[in-house]
């Protein structure tokens, strides 16, 4: 338990400064509104007209567009909190969400940090220290090393690699999001992989330290969300399946996992709770595991923050995790039924809609969103931070929204997600929508026969074939036609598709009615 003298367990939270941007800032604003709490936004120069700025009660500039000069400036964020009169700070995720120095600065300023204590962030944010903590709690960890010395001779590196076994991963101690990570298939590759991982880790995290971990083949990535209050209670939630990844980054998440039995669920969640309790964890966090082909699970790491995929847990648990973060920060006790949190209601799937070009290596596609229409209807949730007319900046993660589909079971949730993806219209920038329309038709995905390298393997098989080919009825092209029509004078004789029906179907109807169709060259 944290030192009671250091943290008052009964703190008012009436005004929250959100030290983040985009869809997560909008999400936190909504939670605050429902609790009668005033949400305060911050913004960089390129975010002046962003949705989170417009939705907040107050908004304060924090510097130029570059993250290091704005959203990563601890002093600037603390000053904005002071100016606004906020009594608490929510870090969202990304940026400074897992930065112990930021959490400490918030606390030292006399404000409430809506997250774990800085000491716990420092402990569990260090991958090797977290492995040690998990071992002490009796949780199995992936075989590997705790630290690889920077001056370790090549022969010693090779011996260590042989002891762990190939294939193995070289991983940044301070890493995340696949950065500072290299796969090594044989001893000859090891030295170069270590040097490359160290260099990338230094650039991304300011820390070149790396460690080794055996790469489990055809493993699944399973994680357990949990909440911990300041009275010693830790409650885990039903597991999430996060195995659909591209280059070690999650693409689709769902809950519950189709690979986890009720007995395995008890074991996983009990292990997650034990690891969290061992370090006195408070607020929202996630324990990540690997599940091998034999059904054995291993501790991977802990994320000391809210996760991008938290909406799917909310959908099957029927609670608001952000509101519970705030309630815990105020010193309230968790009064949830632990058993009920492990009995999911239905099935939820999330996919991340990015401004990326899937036909060009998923490179970011910054630019102005000319048209945006999000899906709705039964079981559909879209957590977004973009609007029509908004410029997707080059400086930040190009996430447009998180699209969630809930239904009574997995097949129905997949069918609902397909419908929602077909309704989703984004014009002006390339997006991952065509990619998801393809993925949600793939037999392996639909049958839940996948693992962490499944998607990379499937993309190799596609060998660069355009994803647009997988969605000839793409509603995006219909949206382009609508935009073109908006520039044409009434009565021009060009057909318009006001209801967003499939493009091929619309063209057939337009030709039948003698209305013509837009010139193909003008669509691109």
WOURKA-V712283 format. One record per residue. N is the residue number from 1. RES is the residue in one small letter. PHI is phi in radians with two decimals (* if undefined). Layout:
n,res,phi
N,RES,PHI
N,RES,PHI
This chain:
n,res,phi
1,x,*
2,x,-1.14
3,x,-1.14
4,x,-1.08
5,x,-1.21
6,x,-1.47
7,x,-2.41
8,x,-1.32
9,x,-1.44
10,x,-2.41
11,x,-2.10
12,x,-1.26
13,x,-2.27
14,x,-1.99
15,x,-2.54
16,x,-1.98
17,x,-1.53
18,x,-1.74
19,x,-1.52
20,x,-2.86
21,x,-2.53
22,x,1.11
23,x,-1.12
24,x,-1.24
25,x,-1.14
26,x,-1.09
27,x,-1.06
28,x,-1.21
29,x,-1.01
30,x,-1.11
31,x,-1.11
32,x,-1.08
33,x,-0.96
34,x,-1.17
35,x,-1.67
36,x,1.30
37,x,-1.80
38,x,-1.43
39,x,-1.56
40,x,-2.05
41,x,-1.82
42,x,-2.17
43,x,-2.67
44,x,-1.54
45,x,-0.98
46,x,-1.45
47,x,-1.86
48,x,-0.97
49,x,-1.87
50,x,-1.16
51,x,-1.06
52,x,-1.16
53,x,-1.23
54,x,-1.21
55,x,-1.51
56,x,-1.42
57,x,-1.27
58,x,-2.44
59,x,-2.54
60,x,-2.21
61,x,-1.24
62,x,-2.27
63,x,2.29
64,x,-1.13
65,x,-1.16
66,x,-0.99
67,x,-0.95
68,x,-1.12
69,x,-1.79
70,x,-2.47
71,x,-1.21
72,x,-1.81
73,x,-1.51
74,x,-1.06
75,x,-1.12
76,x,-1.15
77,x,-1.21
78,x,-1.13
79,x,-1.14
80,x,-1.11
81,x,-1.11
82,x,-1.13
83,x,-1.11
84,x,-1.39
85,x,1.37
86,x,-1.17
87,x,-1.90
88,x,-2.61
89,x,-2.28
90,x,-1.89
91,x,-1.50
92,x,1.14
93,x,-2.39
94,x,1.31
95,x,0.82
96,x,-1.82
97,x,-1.09
98,x,-2.04
99,x,-1.84
100,x,-1.13
101,x,-1.15
102,x,-1.19
103,x,-1.03
104,x,-1.17
105,x,-1.13
106,x,-1.09
107,x,-1.11
108,x,-1.14
109,x,-1.43
110,x,1.42
111,x,-1.84
112,x,-1.56
113,x,-1.61
114,x,-1.50
115,x,3.00
116,x,-1.28
117,x,-1.19
118,x,-1.03
119,x,-1.12
120,x,-1.29
121,x,-1.02
122,x,-1.11
123,x,-1.18
124,x,-1.47
125,x,-1.35
126,x,-1.52
127,x,-1.05
128,x,-1.31
129,x,-1.12
130,x,-1.16
131,x,-1.06
132,x,-1.11
133,x,-1.09
134,x,-1.13
135,x,-1.03
136,x,-1.10
137,x,-1.48
138,x,1.42
139,x,-1.68
140,x,-1.13
141,x,-2.08
142,x,-1.10
143,x,-0.97
144,x,3.08
145,x,-1.86
146,x,-1.52
147,x,-2.87
148,x,-2.06
149,x,-1.04
150,x,-1.15
151,x,-1.80
152,x,-1.15
153,x,-1.07
154,x,-1.02
155,x,-1.12
156,x,-1.21
157,x,-1.02
158,x,-1.09
159,x,-1.10
160,x,-1.11
161,x,-1.07
162,x,-1.14
163,x,-1.12
164,x,-1.34
165,x,1.78
166,x,-1.79
167,x,-1.28
168,x,-2.34
169,x,-2.00
170,x,-1.67
171,x,-2.26
172,x,-1.22
173,x,-1.07
174,x,-1.75
175,x,-1.38
176,x,2.97
177,x,1.14
178,x,1.45
179,x,-1.39
180,x,1.20
181,x,-2.22
182,x,-2.40
183,x,-1.60
184,x,-2.14
185,x,-1.62
186,x,-2.66
187,x,-0.95
188,x,-1.09
189,x,-1.57
190,x,-1.14
191,x,-1.03
192,x,-1.12
193,x,-1.10
194,x,-1.11
195,x,-1.08
196,x,-1.15
197,x,-1.14
198,x,-1.08
199,x,-1.08
200,x,-1.16
201,x,-1.11
202,x,-1.11
203,x,-1.16
204,x,-1.41
205,x,-2.16
206,x,1.24
207,x,-2.53
208,x,-1.50
209,x,-1.12
210,x,-2.34
211,x,-2.50
212,x,-1.89
213,x,-2.59
214,x,-1.14
215,x,-1.53
216,x,-1.45
217,x,-1.39
218,x,0.92
219,x,-1.57
220,x,-1.81
221,x,-1.77
222,x,-2.07
223,x,-2.29
224,x,-2.17
225,x,-1.35
226,x,-2.60
227,x,-2.16
228,x,-2.30
229,x,-1.71
230,x,-1.59
231,x,-2.08
232,x,1.63
233,x,-1.65
234,x,-2.17
235,x,-2.13
236,x,-1.52
237,x,-1.98
238,x,-0.98
239,x,-1.13
240,x,-2.03
241,x,-1.64
242,x,-2.23
243,x,-1.42
244,x,-1.37
245,x,-2.30
246,x,-2.12
247,x,0.94
248,x,1.27
249,x,-1.94
250,x,-1.13
251,x,-2.10
252,x,-2.28
253,x,-2.24
254,x,-2.58
255,x,-2.60
256,x,-1.32
257,x,-1.31
258,x,-1.19
259,x,-1.77
260,x,-1.88
261,x,-1.43
262,x,-0.98
263,x,-1.18
264,x,-1.14
265,x,-1.03
266,x,-1.06
267,x,-1.14
268,x,-1.10
269,x,-1.21
270,x,-1.16
271,x,-1.12
272,x,-1.09
273,x,-1.11
274,x,-1.11
275,x,-1.11
276,x,-1.19
277,x,-1.16
278,x,-1.12
279,x,-1.93
280,x,1.13
281,x,-1.25
282,x,-2.28
283,x,1.27
284,x,-1.58
285,x,-2.73
286,x,-2.47
287,x,-1.74
288,x,-1.82
289,x,-2.22
290,x,-1.89
291,x,-1.99
292,x,-1.42
293,x,-1.14
294,x,-1.63
295,x,1.55
296,x,-1.56
297,x,-1.88
298,x,-2.40
299,x,-1.09
300,x,-1.91
301,x,-2.97
302,x,-2.16
303,x,-1.79
304,x,-1.61
305,x,-2.92
306,x,-1.21
307,x,-1.83
308,x,-0.96
309,x,-1.55
310,x,-1.06
311,x,-1.04
312,x,-1.21
313,x,-1.13
314,x,-1.07
315,x,-1.18
316,x,-1.59
317,x,-1.70
318,x,1.28
319,x,-2.32
320,x,-1.89
321,x,-1.17
322,x,-1.17
323,x,-1.10
324,x,-1.20
325,x,-1.01
326,x,-1.18
327,x,-1.11
328,x,-1.14
329,x,-1.10
330,x,-1.35
331,x,1.72
332,x,-1.30
333,x,-1.53
334,x,-1.22
335,x,-2.03
336,x,-1.43
337,x,-1.42
338,x,-1.02
339,x,-1.17
340,x,-1.14
341,x,-1.21
342,x,-1.78
343,x,-2.01
344,x,-1.17
345,x,-1.68
346,x,1.36
347,x,-2.40
348,x,-2.24
349,x,-2.27
350,x,-2.21
351,x,-2.24
352,x,-1.68
353,x,-1.52
354,x,-1.88
355,x,-1.44
356,x,-2.34
357,x,-1.76
358,x,-1.16
359,x,-1.56
360,x,-2.36
361,x,1.18
362,x,1.04
363,x,-1.21
364,x,-0.99
365,x,-2.20
366,x,-1.20
367,x,2.53
368,x,-1.51
369,x,-1.41
370,x,-1.45
371,x,-2.57
372,x,-2.50
373,x,-2.34
374,x,-1.66
375,x,-1.31
376,x,-2.63
377,x,1.73
378,x,-0.96
379,x,1.27
380,x,-1.91
381,x,-2.32
382,x,-2.16
383,x,-1.64
384,x,-2.16
385,x,-2.29
386,x,-2.00
387,x,-2.45
388,x,-1.08
389,x,1.62
390,x,-1.41
391,x,-1.58
392,x,-1.28
393,x,-1.30
394,x,-1.50
395,x,-1.52
396,x,-2.24
397,x,-0.97
398,x,-1.45
399,x,-1.26
400,x,-1.55
401,x,-2.88
402,x,-2.00
403,x,-1.70
404,x,-2.12
405,x,-2.11
406,x,-2.06
407,x,-2.71
408,x,-1.16
409,x,-2.63
410,x,-1.12
411,x,-1.00
412,x,-1.25
413,x,-1.15
414,x,-1.14
415,x,-1.07
416,x,-1.18
417,x,-1.15
418,x,-1.02
419,x,-1.07
420,x,-1.15
421,x,-1.12
422,x,-1.18
423,x,-1.41
424,x,-1.26
425,x,-2.13
426,x,-2.34
427,x,-2.21
428,x,2.01
429,x,-2.34
430,x,-1.25
431,x,-2.37
432,x,-1.49
433,x,-1.02
434,x,-1.05
435,x,-1.07
436,x,-1.21
437,x,-1.09
438,x,-1.22
439,x,-1.04
440,x,-1.32
441,x,-1.87
442,x,-1.19
443,x,-1.01
444,x,-1.11
445,x,-1.15
446,x,-1.09
447,x,-1.54
448,x,1.04
449,x,-1.72
450,x,-2.48
451,x,-2.64
452,x,-1.20
453,x,-1.85
454,x,-0.97
455,x,-1.16
456,x,-1.04
457,x,-1.12
458,x,-1.15
459,x,-1.17
460,x,-1.14
461,x,-1.10
462,x,-1.14
463,x,0.95
464,x,1.44
465,x,-1.08
466,x,-1.04
467,x,-1.25
468,x,-1.03
469,x,-1.13
470,x,-1.43
471,x,-2.41
472,x,-1.11
473,x,-1.63
474,x,-0.87
475,x,-1.22
476,x,-1.08
477,x,-1.15
478,x,-1.11
479,x,-1.11
480,x,-1.07
481,x,-1.08
482,x,-1.09
483,x,-1.13
484,x,-1.08
485,x,-1.09
486,x,-1.10
487,x,-1.60
488,x,-1.68
489,x,-1.26
490,x,-0.99
491,x,1.37
492,x,-1.28
493,x,1.52
494,x,-1.66
495,x,-1.24
496,x,-2.12
497,x,-1.97
498,x,-1.27
499,x,-1.88
500,x,1.21
501,x,-1.27
502,x,-0.90
503,x,-1.05
504,x,-1.10
505,x,-1.13
506,x,-1.15
507,x,-1.07
508,x,-1.07
509,x,-1.15
510,x,-1.09
511,x,-1.12
512,x,-1.08
513,x,-1.60
514,x,1.24
515,x,-1.63
516,x,1.39
517,x,-2.67
518,x,-1.12
519,x,-1.14
520,x,-1.01
521,x,-1.10
522,x,-1.37
523,x,-1.46
524,x,-2.12
